[in-house]
Amino acid sequence: MFPHKLTDNRAYAIASTLLDGFDRHYRLFRETSAAAKGRFERADWHGQQRAQAQRIEYYDQRVDEAVDRLRGEFDMASLSMDTWQQAKLHYIGLLTNHLQPELAETFFNSATAKLLHRSYFRNDFIFVRPAISTEYIEPDTPGAAPTYRAYYPGKDNLHDTWSRIVSNFQLGVPFEDLDRDVDNVVQAMVSELGGFRPRANFQIQVLSSLFYRNKGAYLVGKIINGFTETPVSLPILHGPTGRLFIDAALFGEDDLLMIFSYARAYFMVDMEVPSAFVQFLRSLMPRKPRAELYNAIGLQKHGKNLFYRDFLAHLRHSSDKFRIAPGIKGMVMLVFDLPSFPYVFKVIKDFYPPQKETTREQIKGKYLLVKQHDRVGRMADTLEYSKVAFPRQRFEEELIAELRHFCGSLLEEDGNMLVIQHVYIERRMIPLNIYLQEAGPDQMSHAVVDYGNAIKDLVSANIFPGDMLWKNFGITRHGKVVFYDYDEIEYITDCNFRRVPQPRNEEEEMSGEVWYSVGPHDVFPETFGPFLLGNAQVREVFMAHHADLLDAAFWQGHKERIAAGHVHDVFPYEPSKRFSSRPAQ
């Protein structure tokens, strides 16, 4: 129970210190996000990539600063649990009129988790449940833009309204032909709404900030016509002359789910009240968990917090058991799941087969690389947790035995709880090798083609998957092939792509062993075939669409372009969605 009186002056000082730390974090986070507009206008794609990676690090840096300050100003050992309870109450009071209270609560949790023993990770001391409502918070800074703007066009002035909507973002680069682009948008909108007739409540609502990622800026909003609401997004890109153009008009929840996919990099978006943005986005994508929406706009630490709350709620309302995940077991990761929960849990093993020359720290470094990199819709995002306590009775005995054997250093058995010191959590997908075994001819063909497309998207993002076996890729619920095994990934620019040398004599030609020298970063693409294409039907489809992946020249050409500074376009929507009236680039 909470104390009835706030009697310890140190508690208020602790609360103030933690809120100061959070406010500094969000100020820097927002400045970096707001600066994305200028980077987009300058076409500073490398600067955008650097800012994306740096912004992810801000949170842990600010948490560490706050913890160091508390340790320097207070004798932690002398602080009673009563003091920590009072600190939380003071913190709640400080958040009464705060514009990001849910994020500040998560910051409080992150800092106190570094200072308190795990046995105190309950609602008396941290925010297991939210204490401050985020309903109806709106910006209150003088001159601040509202969360969204509403426009009220009539049937005959759709063109003028869309022109005004786009122009109101005041991008500092002119459009190639805004009238042409808006004509395309209006035609697509009328087609989408099917014989468009404006109703009494006809309006277009648009979020007040563009969403920046990679080389694009995305307008996000919805069209309300009577009782019908249609999500809409307009991607804005740079043309070859440096001027802007609207590349497509995307409508409906499915299109927006692809844009906001967990397999893509986080957006940069300027938000004073992030909960209001998330609430608006939820109205566009009601099937997408709030945790994933917070992740998508760069607030991944709060997304983690929400995910864990959802996970605990699921445990309370389910009774099935954690098990070893179906599929081929990994050499460096022990993977388990809960059948009723659409995620998998991945734990780094204590030891690996001889062919895996790696360490736990190197593997963690690969996962951090993916977190900070452009995932181009082809690498699953991961949630990383420490000291996760699971109810032991919910584990199958076979899984407990595997954890003890392979991950003993990370496993703590505490009464009726199993505590795993470090775990990654990812969306569950159907492993591609299993999918291909069960797929019909059309499904198989689609999956093999998209597998090759996935690898080419990764190449465009300067990523070499390392181990390209089917088992390391999965099929999402949208039918996309996504890579999820990161322990061998490398930058394309760090690899040396070679052809297998011609044998110099009959002995070398007949040898069953590799007779030529192989450096630590050498890759021989023509050797991929025997491992991937044993199935004749798979081989036929693959060779018809992606034979170039077996040619070192393909990989080397991309490496040279990337090294020269080229940043590829990777679109989070189908090519068929792009407007065709624009002159070819």
C-alpha positions in Angstrom: 0.0 0.0 0.0 1.0 3.6 -0.6 1.9 5.7 2.5 -0.7 8.1 3.6 1.7 11.0 4.2 4.5 12.5 2.2 7.0 13.0 4.9 10.4 12.4 3.3 11.8 15.5 1.5 14.2 13.3 -0.4 11.3 11.7 -2.2 10.3 14.9 -3.9 13.9 15.6 -4.9 14.1 12.1 -6.4 10.9 12.6 -8.4 12.1 16.0 -9.7 15.4 14.6 -10.7 13.8 11.8 -12.7 11.4 14.2 -14.4 14.2 16.6 -15.3 16.0 13.6 -16.9 12.9 12.7 -18.9 12.2 16.3 -20.0 15.8 16.6 -21.3 15.4 13.3 -23.1 12.1 14.3 -24.8 13.5 17.7 -25.7 16.4 16.2 -27.5 14.2 13.5 -29.1 11.8 16.1 -30.4 14.6 18.4 -31.7 16.1 15.5 -33.7 12.7 14.5 -35.0 11.7 18.0 -36.0 15.1 18.5 -37.8 14.1 15.6 -40.2 12.1 18.2 -42.2 15.3 20.1 -43.0 17.2 16.9 -43.8 14.5 15.9 -46.2 14.5 19.3 -47.9 18.3 19.1 -48.3 18.1 15.5 -49.5 20.6 14.6 -46.7 19.9 10.9 -46.7 23.1 10.0 -44.9 22.3 12.6 -42.2 18.8 11.1 -41.9 20.3 7.6 -41.4 22.8 8.9 -38.8 20.1 10.8 -36.9 17.9 7.7 -36.9 20.6 5.6 -35.3 21.6 8.3 -32.8 18.1 9.0 -31.7 17.6 5.4 -30.6 20.6 5.8 -28.2 19.2 9.0 -26.5 16.9 7.2 -24.1 19.4 4.9 -22.4 21.9 7.8 -22.3 19.4 10.0 -20.4 18.4 7.2 -18.1 22.0 6.5 -17.2 22.5 10.3 -16.6 19.5 10.4 -14.2 20.7 7.2 -12.4 24.2 8.6 -12.0 22.8 11.9 -10.6 20.6 10.1 -8.1 23.6 7.9 -6.9 25.7 11.0 -6.6 23.2 13.1 -4.6 21.6 10.4 -2.4 22.9 7.4 -0.4 20.9 4.7 -2.2 21.4 2.2 0.6 19.7 4.5 3.1 16.6 5.0 1.1 13.7 2.9 2.5 10.9 1.4 0.4 8.6 4.0 2.0 10.8 6.7 0.4 10.5 5.1 -3.0 6.8 4.9 -2.7 6.6 8.5 -1.8 8.9 9.4 -4.8 6.4 7.7 -7.1 3.5 9.6 -5.5 5.3 12.9 -6.0 6.1 12.0 -9.6 2.4 11.4 -10.3 1.7 14.8 -8.9 4.3 16.4 -11.2 2.7 14.7 -14.2 -0.7 16.2 -13.6 -0.5 18.7 -16.5 2.4 17.0 -18.4 2.0 16.5 -22.2 3.9 13.2 -22.3 2.9 11.5 -19.0 2.9 8.0 -20.3 6.5 8.4 -21.6 7.6 9.9 -18.4 6.1 7.0 -16.4 8.2 4.6 -18.6 11.3 6.7 -17.9 10.6 6.5 -14.2 10.4 2.7 -14.5 13.7 2.4 -16.5 15.6 4.5 -14.0 14.2 2.8 -10.8 14.7 -0.6 -12.4 18.5 0.1 -12.3 18.3 1.1 -8.6 15.8 -1.3 -7.1 15.9 -5.1 -6.6 13.7 -7.0 -9.0 11.4 -8.0 -6.1 10.2 -4.4 -6.0 9.1 -4.3 -9.6 5.4 -4.0 -8.7 2.9 -1.2 -8.9 3.7 0.2 -5.4 7.2 1.3 -6.7 7.0 1.5 -10.5 4.2 2.1 -13.0 3.0 -1.4 -13.7 -0.3 0.3 -14.6 -0.5 3.8 -15.9 -1.4 6.4 -13.3 -2.1 9.4 -15.6 -4.8 9.4 -18.3 -3.7 10.4 -21.8 -7.2 11.0 -23.0 -7.9 14.5 -24.5 -4.4 15.9 -24.1 -3.7 18.6 -26.6 -0.7 20.9 -27.2 -0.8 23.9 -24.9 2.4 25.7 -26.0 1.5 29.2 -27.5 1.4 28.9 -31.3 1.6 25.1 -31.3 -0.1 23.3 -34.1 -3.1 21.1 -33.1 -2.6 17.3 -33.4 -4.5 17.3 -36.7 -6.1 19.8 -39.0 -9.6 19.4 -40.5 -10.5 20.6 -44.0 -14.0 20.8 -45.3 -14.1 20.6 -49.1 -17.1 20.5 -51.3 -17.4 18.0 -54.2 -16.2 20.7 -56.7 -13.2 22.0 -54.8 -11.3 18.8 -53.9 -8.4 19.9 -56.0 -8.0 23.2 -54.1 -8.4 21.6 -50.8 -5.7 18.9 -51.4 -3.4 21.7 -52.8 -3.9 23.6 -49.6 -3.4 20.5 -47.4 0.0 19.8 -49.0 1.1 23.4 -49.2 0.3 23.9 -45.5 3.3 21.7 -44.6 5.5 24.5 -46.0 8.2 22.3 -47.4 11.1 24.4 -48.4 11.5 22.7 -51.8 9.1 23.4 -54.8 7.1 20.6 -56.4 7.7 19.5 -60.0 4.0 19.9 -60.8 1.7 20.1 -57.8 -1.4 20.5 -59.9 -0.6 17.3 -61.7 0.1 15.4 -58.5 -3.1 16.7 -56.9 -5.1 15.7 -60.0 -3.7 12.2 -59.5 -4.7 12.3 -55.8 -8.2 13.4 -56.5 -8.7 10.8 -59.2 -7.4 8.1 -56.9 -9.7 9.3 -54.1 -12.8 9.4 -56.2 -12.0 5.9 -57.5 -11.3 4.6 -54.0 -14.6 5.9 -52.6 -16.5 4.5 -55.5 -18.8 7.1 -57.2 -17.9 9.7 -54.7 -20.8 11.7 -53.1 -20.1 14.1 -50.3 -22.3 13.6 -47.3 -23.3 16.0 -44.5 -20.1 15.3 -42.5 -17.5 15.5 -45.3 -14.0 16.4 -44.1 -10.4 15.5 -44.5 -8.3 15.3 -41.3 -4.5 15.3 -41.5 -2.0 15.0 -38.8 0.0 18.2 -38.3 3.4 16.8 -38.9 4.7 14.8 -41.9 6.3 11.4 -41.1 9.9 11.2 -42.3 11.7 8.0 -43.1 14.5 7.1 -45.5 14.0 9.3 -48.6 10.3 9.9 -48.1 7.9 12.2 -46.3 4.4 10.8 -45.6 1.3 12.8 -45.2 -1.1 10.8 -42.9 -4.8 11.4 -42.4 -8.3 10.2 -43.1 -11.3 11.1 -45.3 -14.6 11.2 -43.4 -17.7 11.1 -45.5 -20.9 10.6 -43.5 -20.4 7.4 -41.4 -17.4 6.2 -43.5 -13.8 6.8 -42.6 -11.0 6.0 -45.1 -7.3 6.2 -44.0 -5.1 7.9 -46.5 -1.4 8.6 -46.9 0.5 10.5 -49.6 4.3 9.7 -49.9 6.3 12.7 -51.1 9.6 12.1 -52.7 12.5 14.0 -54.4 12.6 13.8 -58.2 15.9 13.7 -60.2 15.9 17.5 -60.6 15.6 17.9 -56.8 12.0 19.0 -56.9 9.3 17.2 -55.1 6.4 15.0 -56.3 3.6 13.0 -54.7 4.4 9.4 -55.6 1.1 7.6 -54.7 -2.2 7.9 -52.9 -2.5 5.0 -50.4 -6.0 4.2 -49.0 -7.3 1.8 -46.3 -5.9 0.1 -43.3 -3.9 -2.5 -45.1 -1.9 0.0 -47.0 -1.1 1.9 -43.8 -0.2 -1.3 -42.0 2.5 -1.8 -44.6 3.8 1.7 -44.2 3.9 1.3 -40.4 5.2 -2.2 -40.4 7.4 -3.5 -37.5 9.9 -4.6 -40.2 10.7 -0.9 -41.1 12.7 1.8 -39.5 11.1 4.2 -37.0 9.6 7.4 -38.4 10.8 10.9 -37.5 7.7 13.0 -36.6 7.4 16.2 -34.6 4.9 15.6 -31.8 4.3 17.6 -28.7 1.6 15.2 -27.6 2.6 11.7 -28.8 -0.5 10.0 -27.2 -2.8 12.1 -29.4 -0.8 11.0 -32.5 -1.1 7.4 -31.4 -4.8 7.8 -30.8 -5.3 9.2 -34.3 -3.2 6.4 -35.8 -5.3 3.8 -33.9 -8.4 5.2 -35.6 -6.7 4.4 -39.0 -5.3 1.0 -37.9 -7.4 -0.4 -35.2 -5.8 -3.9 -35.6 -2.3 -2.6 -34.8 -1.4 -2.7 -31.1 -0.6 0.6 -29.5 2.8 -0.8 -28.5 3.7 -1.1 -32.2 2.5 2.4 -33.0 4.7 3.9 -30.3 7.5 1.9 -31.8 6.8 3.1 -35.3 7.1 6.8 -34.2 10.4 6.2 -32.5 9.2 5.8 -28.9 10.3 2.2 -28.7 11.0 2.2 -25.0 7.4 3.0 -24.2 6.3 0.5 -26.9 8.3 -2.1 -24.9 6.5 -1.0 -21.7 3.1 -1.3 -23.3 4.0 -4.7 -24.9 5.0 -6.1 -21.5 1.7 -4.9 -20.0 -0.2 -6.6 -22.8 2.0 -9.8 -22.3 1.2 -9.9 -18.5 -2.5 -9.5 -19.3 -2.3 -12.3 -21.8 -0.7 -14.6 -19.2 -3.5 -13.8 -16.8 -6.2 -14.8 -19.3 -4.5 -17.9 -20.8 -3.5 -21.3 -19.6 -1.3 -22.9 -22.3 2.4 -23.5 -21.8 5.6 -22.1 -23.2 7.2 -24.6 -25.5 10.3 -25.0 -27.7 9.3 -23.2 -30.9 8.4 -25.3 -33.9 11.0 -25.5 -36.7 14.7 -26.2 -37.0 16.5 -25.4 -33.8 19.0 -22.5 -34.1 22.7 -22.9 -33.3 23.1 -19.7 -31.4 19.6 -19.0 -30.2 17.2 -21.0 -28.1 13.7 -20.0 -29.4 10.5 -20.7 -27.5 6.9 -19.5 -27.8 3.5 -19.6 -26.2 1.0 -21.0 -28.8 -1.7 -18.5 -27.9 0.6 -15.5 -28.1 1.8 -14.2 -31.6 5.4 -13.7 -30.6 8.6 -15.7 -30.1 11.2 -15.4 -27.3 14.9 -15.8 -28.3 17.7 -16.4 -25.8 21.4 -16.4 -26.7 22.9 -19.8 -25.9 26.0 -20.1 -23.7 27.9 -22.2 -26.2 27.8 -22.8 -30.0 28.9 -25.5 -32.5 32.5 -25.1 -33.7 31.5 -23.6 -37.1 29.9 -20.6 -35.2 32.8 -18.4 -34.3 31.0 -15.8 -32.3 30.3 -14.5 -28.8 27.3 -13.3 -26.9 28.5 -9.7 -27.2 29.0 -10.0 -30.9 25.4 -11.4 -31.3 24.0 -8.6 -29.2 25.9 -6.1 -31.4 24.3 -7.6 -34.5 20.8 -7.1 -33.0 21.7 -3.5 -32.1 22.8 -3.0 -35.7 19.4 -4.1 -37.0 17.6 -1.9 -34.4 19.5 1.2 -35.6 19.6 0.3 -39.3 17.0 0.8 -42.1 15.1 -2.5 -42.0 13.4 -1.8 -45.4 10.5 -3.9 -44.5 12.6 -7.1 -44.6 14.0 -7.4 -41.0 11.8 -7.9 -38.0 12.1 -5.4 -35.2 13.0 -7.0 -31.8 12.1 -6.0 -28.3 15.1 -6.5 -25.9 14.4 -7.2 -22.2 16.5 -7.9 -19.1 15.4 -9.9 -16.0 12.1 -11.1 -17.3 10.2 -13.3 -14.7 8.0 -16.0 -16.1 5.7 -18.3 -14.0 7.5 -21.6 -13.9 4.3 -23.7 -14.0 3.6 -22.3 -17.5 6.8 -23.9 -19.0 6.9 -27.4 -20.5 9.6 -29.5 -18.8 11.4 -30.1 -22.1 11.8 -26.4 -22.5 13.1 -25.9 -18.9 15.6 -28.7 -19.6 16.8 -27.0 -22.8 17.1 -23.6 -21.0 19.2 -25.2 -18.2 21.4 -26.9 -20.7 22.0 -24.2 -23.3 21.3 -21.0 -21.4 22.2 -21.8 -17.8 24.1 -18.6 -17.2 21.0 -16.6 -18.1 18.5 -18.6 -16.1 17.6 -18.0 -12.5 15.0 -20.2 -10.8 13.4 -18.2 -8.0 10.7 -20.2 -6.2 7.8 -20.4 -8.6 9.3 -18.0 -11.1 11.9 -18.5 -13.9 13.9 -15.3 -14.5 15.7 -15.0 -17.8 18.4 -12.4 -17.6 18.3 -11.4 -21.3 15.7 -12.1 -24.0 14.7 -10.8 -27.4 11.0 -10.9 -28.4 9.9 -10.9 -32.1 6.6 -11.2 -34.0 6.0 -14.9 -34.8 6.1 -15.8 -38.5 5.9 -19.0 -40.4 9.4 -20.2 -41.1 9.9 -20.1 -44.8 11.2 -23.7 -45.0 8.0 -24.9 -43.3 5.8 -22.7 -45.5 7.4 -24.0 -48.7 6.9 -27.6 -47.6 3.1 -27.0 -47.2 2.6 -24.5 -50.0 0.7 -25.0 -53.2 2.3 -24.1 -56.6 1.1 -20.5 -56.6 2.0 -19.9 -53.0 5.4 -21.5 -53.5 6.1 -19.3 -56.5 5.0 -16.1 -54.7 7.2 -17.0 -51.7 10.3 -17.8 -53.7 10.0 -14.6 -55.8 9.5 -12.5 -52.6 12.4 -14.3 -50.9 14.6 -13.0 -53.7 13.0 -9.6 -53.5 13.7 -9.5 -49.7 17.4 -10.2 -50.3 17.6 -7.5 -52.9 15.9 -5.0 -50.6 18.4 -6.0 -47.9 21.3 -5.5 -50.4 19.9 -2.0 -51.2 20.1 -1.2 -47.5 23.8 -2.4 -47.3 22.9 -5.6 -45.5 24.3 -9.1 -46.4 22.2 -11.7 -44.5 25.1 -14.0 -44.1 23.1 -17.2 -43.7 20.5 -17.2 -46.5 18.9 -20.5 -45.8 15.1 -20.6 -46.0 14.8 -21.4 -42.3 16.2 -17.9 -41.4 13.3 -16.2 -43.2 9.6 -16.1 -42.3 6.2 -15.2 -43.9 4.2 -12.5 -42.3 0.5 -12.4 -42.1 0.6 -10.0 -45.1 2.5 -12.6 -47.1 5.8 -10.7 -47.0 9.1 -12.5 -46.6 11.1 -11.2 -43.7 14.5 -12.0 -42.4 14.9 -12.7 -38.7 18.2 -14.5 -37.9 20.8 -11.8 -37.4 23.9 -13.5 -35.9 25.8 -13.5 -39.3 24.7 -10.3 -40.9 27.3 -8.0 -42.3 27.4 -4.7 -44.2 27.6 -5.3 -47.9 30.5 -2.8 -47.9 32.5 -5.0 -45.5 32.2 -8.1 -47.7 34.4 -9.3 -50.5 32.3 -10.9 -53.3 34.3 -13.3 -55.4 33.8 -15.9 -58.1 35.1 -19.4 -57.4 38.5 -19.6 -59.1 38.9 -22.0 -62.0 40.7 -25.2 -60.9 44.3 -25.3 -62.0 44.5 -29.0 -62.4 42.5 -32.2 -62.3 43.2 -32.8 -58.6 41.7 -29.5 -57.7 38.7 -30.0 -60.0 37.9 -33.4 -58.4 38.6 -32.3 -54.8 35.6 -32.5 -52.4 37.2 -29.9 -50.2 37.7 -26.1 -50.8 41.1 -25.9 -52.4 41.3 -22.2 -52.9 42.0 -19.5 -50.2 39.0 -18.0 -48.4 39.4 -14.8 -46.4 37.2 -14.0 -43.3 35.0 -11.6 -45.4 35.0 -13.5 -48.7 31.6 -14.5 -50.1 31.1 -16.7 -53.2 27.5 -16.2 -54.4 27.6 -19.0 -56.9 27.9 -21.5 -54.0 24.5 -20.5 -52.7 22.6 -22.6 -55.2 23.3 -26.1 -53.8 22.1 -25.1 -50.4 18.9 -23.3 -51.6 17.8 -24.9 -54.8 17.6 -28.6 -54.2 13.8 -28.6 -55.0 13.4 -28.5 -58.8 10.2 -26.4 -58.7 11.9 -23.9 -56.3 15.0 -23.8 -58.5 12.9 -23.1 -61.7 11.1 -20.1 -60.1 14.3 -18.8 -58.5 16.4 -18.9 -61.6 13.6 -17.3 -63.6 13.5 -14.2 -61.3 16.7 -14.1 -59.3 19.5 -15.9 -61.0 21.6 -12.7 -60.6 21.8 -13.4 -56.8 24.2 -16.3 -57.8 26.5 -13.9 -59.6 29.3 -12.1 -57.7 29.0 -9.2 -60.2 25.5 -8.4 -58.9 26.7 -8.1 -55.3 29.9 -6.3 -56.2 28.0 -3.7 -58.3 25.7 -2.9 -55.4 28.7 -2.7 -53.0 30.4 -0.1 -55.3 27.3 2.0 -55.6 26.7 2.0 -51.9 30.4 2.8 -51.2 30.1 5.8 -53.7 27.3 7.2 -51.5 24.2 6.1 -53.4 21.1 5.6 -51.2 18.6 3.3 -52.9 14.9 3.9 -53.0 12.9 1.2 -51.2 9.1 1.7 -51.2 6.8 0.4 -48.5 4.0 0.0 -51.0 3.5 -2.0 -54.2 4.9 -0.5 -57.4 1.3 -0.7 -58.9 0.3 2.0 -56.4 2.7 4.6 -57.9 1.2 7.2 -60.1 2.1 6.5 -63.7 1.4 10.0 -65.2 4.7 11.3 -63.9 7.5 11.4 -66.5 10.0 8.5 -66.2 13.1 9.3 -64.2 
